[in-house]
Structures are given as C-alpha cells and as structure tokens.
Amino acid sequence: MNTLKIDKCPLCGESHFEEVMTCTDHYASGESFAICRCQHCGFQFTQAAPVEAEIGRYYETPDYISHSDTHKGLMNRVYHWVRRFMLSRKARLIKHHSGLSRGYLLDIGTGTGYFPHFMQEKGWRVSAIEKSLQARQFAKAHFSLDVDSPDILDSYADNSFDVITLWHVMEHLEHLNETWETLSRILKDRGILVIAVPNPTSFDAEKYKEMWAAYDVPRHLWHFTPSAMQQFGAKHNFILCERHPMPFDAFYVSMLSEKYRKSAFPFIKGLIAGTEAWIVSLAKKDRSSSMIYVFRKK
C-alpha cells in the first residue's frame, strides 16, 4: 500500500512533528494509524494514510452512511433525523451570510445528494461534486441530480459561484492547500465559503481521546482546531466572518465512540455524553463537537 507521508506541515511548512496518539479504524479495516502534531503551529494530521488512489477501499462498507444512505441500526436512524433538521438550518445560514435567496451554489463532497436537492428546491442553481460512484448514482436515482466527479473542480471558471459549501469534507482532501487555492479562484468576490469540520478541541474529543469516532482514521487526514481553520483561511486570502457550533454532532459521535469502546448500552451512554457536550457548547461554542466556518475573500 502506498501511503501519504507528511514531511512538511501543510499549514506552516515546518517539519518537526510529534505523535499525539494512535487511533484504530473501527469502521472498515481494523488497522491503526498515528495522529501527529506539528511542534511549530500545533496542526494535527493522520500520518501514513493511504494515498488518494488507494483509499477507496476504506470507504467500501455498507455502513458508511454518507455514501450508502443506510438506515441500518439505531445510530444511523439518529443520523438521518439530525440531517433533516440540519438541512433547514444550513439553508438559513447561507441566506443570512450571503444575503441571497438564490444564486449559484457548489457543494463539494455532496454524498447522496440531500443538501443540493434541498437547495435546488429553494431556487438555487446547484453544482455538486462527489467521489463515490455509488453515492452519485443514488443522487441521480432519487433526486435526478447530475453529480460530477472531483476531477471537474479545476475546470470551473474564475468567479463562478456565490456560495461554496463543504460539509464534513475538507478533512478528507489529500491536496489541501491546492483545494483552498481553487476555492478562492472559483468563488465570486462577494461570495461565501462555508466549511464544516470535526473539532478535536471539543468536549467529546477530550472525553474519548483516541476512541473519538470523529478522528475517523484513515479517512480523515486533517484535524482542524478553530485556530487552525482560521489560519488556513488567512493563508489563502480568506477572512473568517463567523463560526457556528454543530452541537447535534456530539450525540451521533458519542454514540459511535461508545460503540467503539464496546460499551454496554452505547446509545444511552452516548446520549448522556452528547447532552454533556451540548451543555458545554452553550457556554463556549469552540468546544462544540463540530464547527461551521463562514469565510469571505479578503
């Protein structure tokens, strides 16, 4: 297996790292991967993950919900309930920050197509990108959405989109800085970039440590703290306008983490931990399980 060896920090360019922990891929392979931290800027990443051309098999499981849309099991049913709630919230957030009721929107890593379909029904002209053929076929069959593969991203013209969204996608992208550069090029000057990622400084991340399900190695290559996300934006000519907590993520992530721990009654224990995390995030949003970041061009 060819692996992605990180020898320079993608955020600061330094090359002195320390291993923070070793996490297990509970989802697909049972393999273990090291999470390292840059000693200069503190950015964390998964070391020696499979390269992009070979990582596909780590997504090939009927339980990988963003690709399969499975309703199997109580926790996946919770995921679907939260997703329905979040679709409306995402649409309101976009309208508030863009000042638009409709326009040109690009959703990257669209999964099975629920979000672009929802926005299309609200009058937006939507383009969508997804690397999973299975997920693209689902979106076509269920929503009549023509979802493109990732190789189309570089072909978009400059200043093409009013809004670009990546919902839990940035942490998967091997070519991190190159993607940021492309996003800056294809976003309109008055457009907004919306990125949602897990937060390794959250209450639930600190509670579960290496068992935290949102580390999701090796599929998650990068682990963005709020500070790191702001610095990446600044590095690529973006200003962070606002950040929003995603407190519901803590419930799903905590349930999965309890399952990985092989706890008795993982749903109940995860529900309790998720409630604790939600209460903490009310007082300090940067401790939320996941965060939404809204950027504009400088």
N, C-alpha and C positions, 0 to 999 in steps of 0.2 A: 504493500500500500504506500503510495506517495503522500507525504504529509506536508502541511503548511508550517514551515519553520520560521518563526518570527525572530529576526535578528536585530531589527530596529523598531522601536516603538512607533506606531503609526500616528501618534499624537505629537510627541516631542522630538522624535528622531534619535533618542538616546538608546544605548544597547546594554544597559545593566539591569538585569531582571532578578527577581526572587520568586520562588514558588510559594504560593499562598496556601493551596490545598489541592487535593486530588479528588475529583468527582467521578462518579460512575454513570454511564449511560444506562439508566434503568428502563428507557423506553424501547430500545431496539436491540443493542448488541451486547450489553453487559460489560463492555470494555471501560477502562479507566483512562482519564485524561487530566493533565495538570493544568491548573489555572495559575498564571503568573502575573506579577505586577511590576511595572516599570518603577525602578527605585528613584527616578528623577521626578516624574509627574504623577505617579500613582495609578496610571491607567492599567486596567486588568484585561487579560485575554486568555483564551484557551490555546495552549501550546501543542503543536504536533497533531492538530486536527487533520482529517483527510482533505486533500485539495478538492477544489470545486468539481473537477471532473469525476471524482470518485466518491463524493459524499452522498450521492443519491440513495445508496442502499440504507443509510441511516434514517431516511425518511420513509422507507418502504415497509410500513406496518399499517394494518387496518385500523390501529388505534391512534394514528397521527391525525388529529381531528381537523386541523386546518386544511388538509389535503383530502381526507376521506369523508368528512362530514358525518362521521359515525355518531349514533345516539346510544351506542352500547355502554351500559353502566351508568350509575347514578351521577358520577362526577362529570361525565360528558353531557348528560342532560342539564346539569347546572351550567356548564359552559354555554349551551345553546340559549338558555334563559337569559344569562348575562349578556350574550351577544345581541339579542333582540332589544334589550334595554339600551345598550350602548350605541346602537345604530342611530337612534334619535338624538342621543347626546352628542355624538360626533358631528351630525349634520348641523345642530345648533351651534356648536363650537366653530365650525367652518364658516357659517353665515356671520357669526359675531366678529371673527377676526378678519375675514376677507371683505366684509361689507357687501357681499354679493348674495343674491338668492339663486343665481345660476351663472354658469360660466364654463370654462374648460378645466377639467379635473383629471389628473393622472394618479391612479392608485397602483403602487408597486408592491408586489407580493400579495396579490388580491385573494389568494386561496380559492375557495369555491364560489366566490363572486357575490356574497351577500351585500357587502358595502357598496361596490359600484352599482349594483342593481338598485339599491335603495336610493342612491344619489341620482341615478338616471331617472327614476320615477319622480323625483323632485324637480326635474327640468335641466339638470346638469348634462353637459356633453362630456362623456366619460371615456377615457382610455384606461386600460388595465393590463398589467403585466404579472405573469406567474410562471415559475419554472416547472411546476409539476404538471405533466401532461394529464394525469388523472383529474386534478383539480380544474384544469382548463376545460376538459370535456364535461365535467359536472356543471360548470358555469354556463356552457353552451346549451346543454340539455335542459337545465332547469330555468335559466334566465334569458336564454337566447343572446348571451354575451359573447362577443368575439374577443377573447383574451389572448394577448400576444406573449411570446416567449421573451426572456430577458435580453436577447441579442438585439432587439429593436430599440433599446433605450438610447443608444448613441446616435440613432438616425433621426431623432426628433430635432426639429429646427429650434434655433435660439428663441427664447421668449414665447414658448408655445402654450404655457399653462398658467391659469390664475391660481390654482391650488395643486400641490403635490402632497400625497399622503403615503406614509409608510407605517402601517400598524403592526408593530412587533415583527419588523423585517430587517432593520438596519443591523441588528446583532448577528444576522445570518450571512451578511455580504462579505465575501473574501476581499474584493477590491474596494476597500473602504474609502480611502481618500479620492480615488478616481470617481467613485459614485457621488461623493459630495460635490466634486467639480462639475460633473454632468448636471446635477440637480440645480446648481447655481446658473448654469448656462441656459437650461430649458425653462426655468421659471421666469415669469414676467417680472419686471422691475418692481411692480406694486403687488406681486403675488405673495402667497404664504406657503411655507413648507411646514408640514405637521408630521412629527415623528413620535411614535410611542415605543418605549423600550422598557424591559425589566430594570429594577433599581436595586443593585447589590448593597446599597446602604439602608435598605428598608428594614422595618421591624422583623418581617418574616424571614428575610435573608440572614439576619443576625441570629435569629432563633434556630433555624435549621442548618446553618453553616453549609458543609459540603453536601448535605442532603436536600438543600433547597432546590425544588424542582425547576425553578426558572433559570438555573445555570445551564440546564439542558444541553450538556456537552454530548457530542462534538458539534451539534447543530448550531449552537450559539458560540460564535467565535469571539465576540467582544462583549464586555460587561461594563456598561456606561453608568457611572455615577452622575448626578446632576451637574457637578462641576465639569466632568469630562465632556459631557454633551454640549455644554455652553462653550467650552474651549474648541471643540471640533467645529461648531458653527462659526466662531470667530475666525478660525484658521481659514475657512472657505468663504469669507466675505458675507457672513450672516450675522444678524443681531437677534439674540433671544428676546422675544417680546413678552412671553408669558409661559408659565408651566402649570400643568394641572395634574392632580393626583388621579390615579385609577384604583380606588380602594377596593372595588369588587374583585380585582385580580387576586388579592390576598386570599380570598376564600378558596378559589379554584387551586391556586398554587399550594396553599397549606394542605388542602385535601390530598393533592398528589404527593406532597412531601411526606405526609403521614403514611400514605400507601407505600412509598419507597422505604420508609422506616420499618415497614411490616407491622405497623401498629394495629392493635385491636380497635375496631370501630373508627377507621380513618376518616369517615365522613363527619362523625360527631367531633372528633378531636380537631379536624381541620376547620370545622365551623367555629369552634371556640377560638382557635388561633387566629382565624380570619377576622373574627369580631374584635379581638385584642388589637390586631394590626389596624383595623378600620378606626378604632378609637384613637390610637396613636397618631394616625394620619390626619385626624381632625385638628389636632394641636399643631402638628408640623407636617406639612404636605410632602416635604422632601424625604419623609420616612415611608411614603406610600410604596406598595409592592411594585407598581409600575408607574411611569410618569409619561405625560404627553407634553411635548415641547413644541412651541409655535415660534417659527423663525421668519424674519424678513431679510431681504438683501440690504446690505449697508448702503 
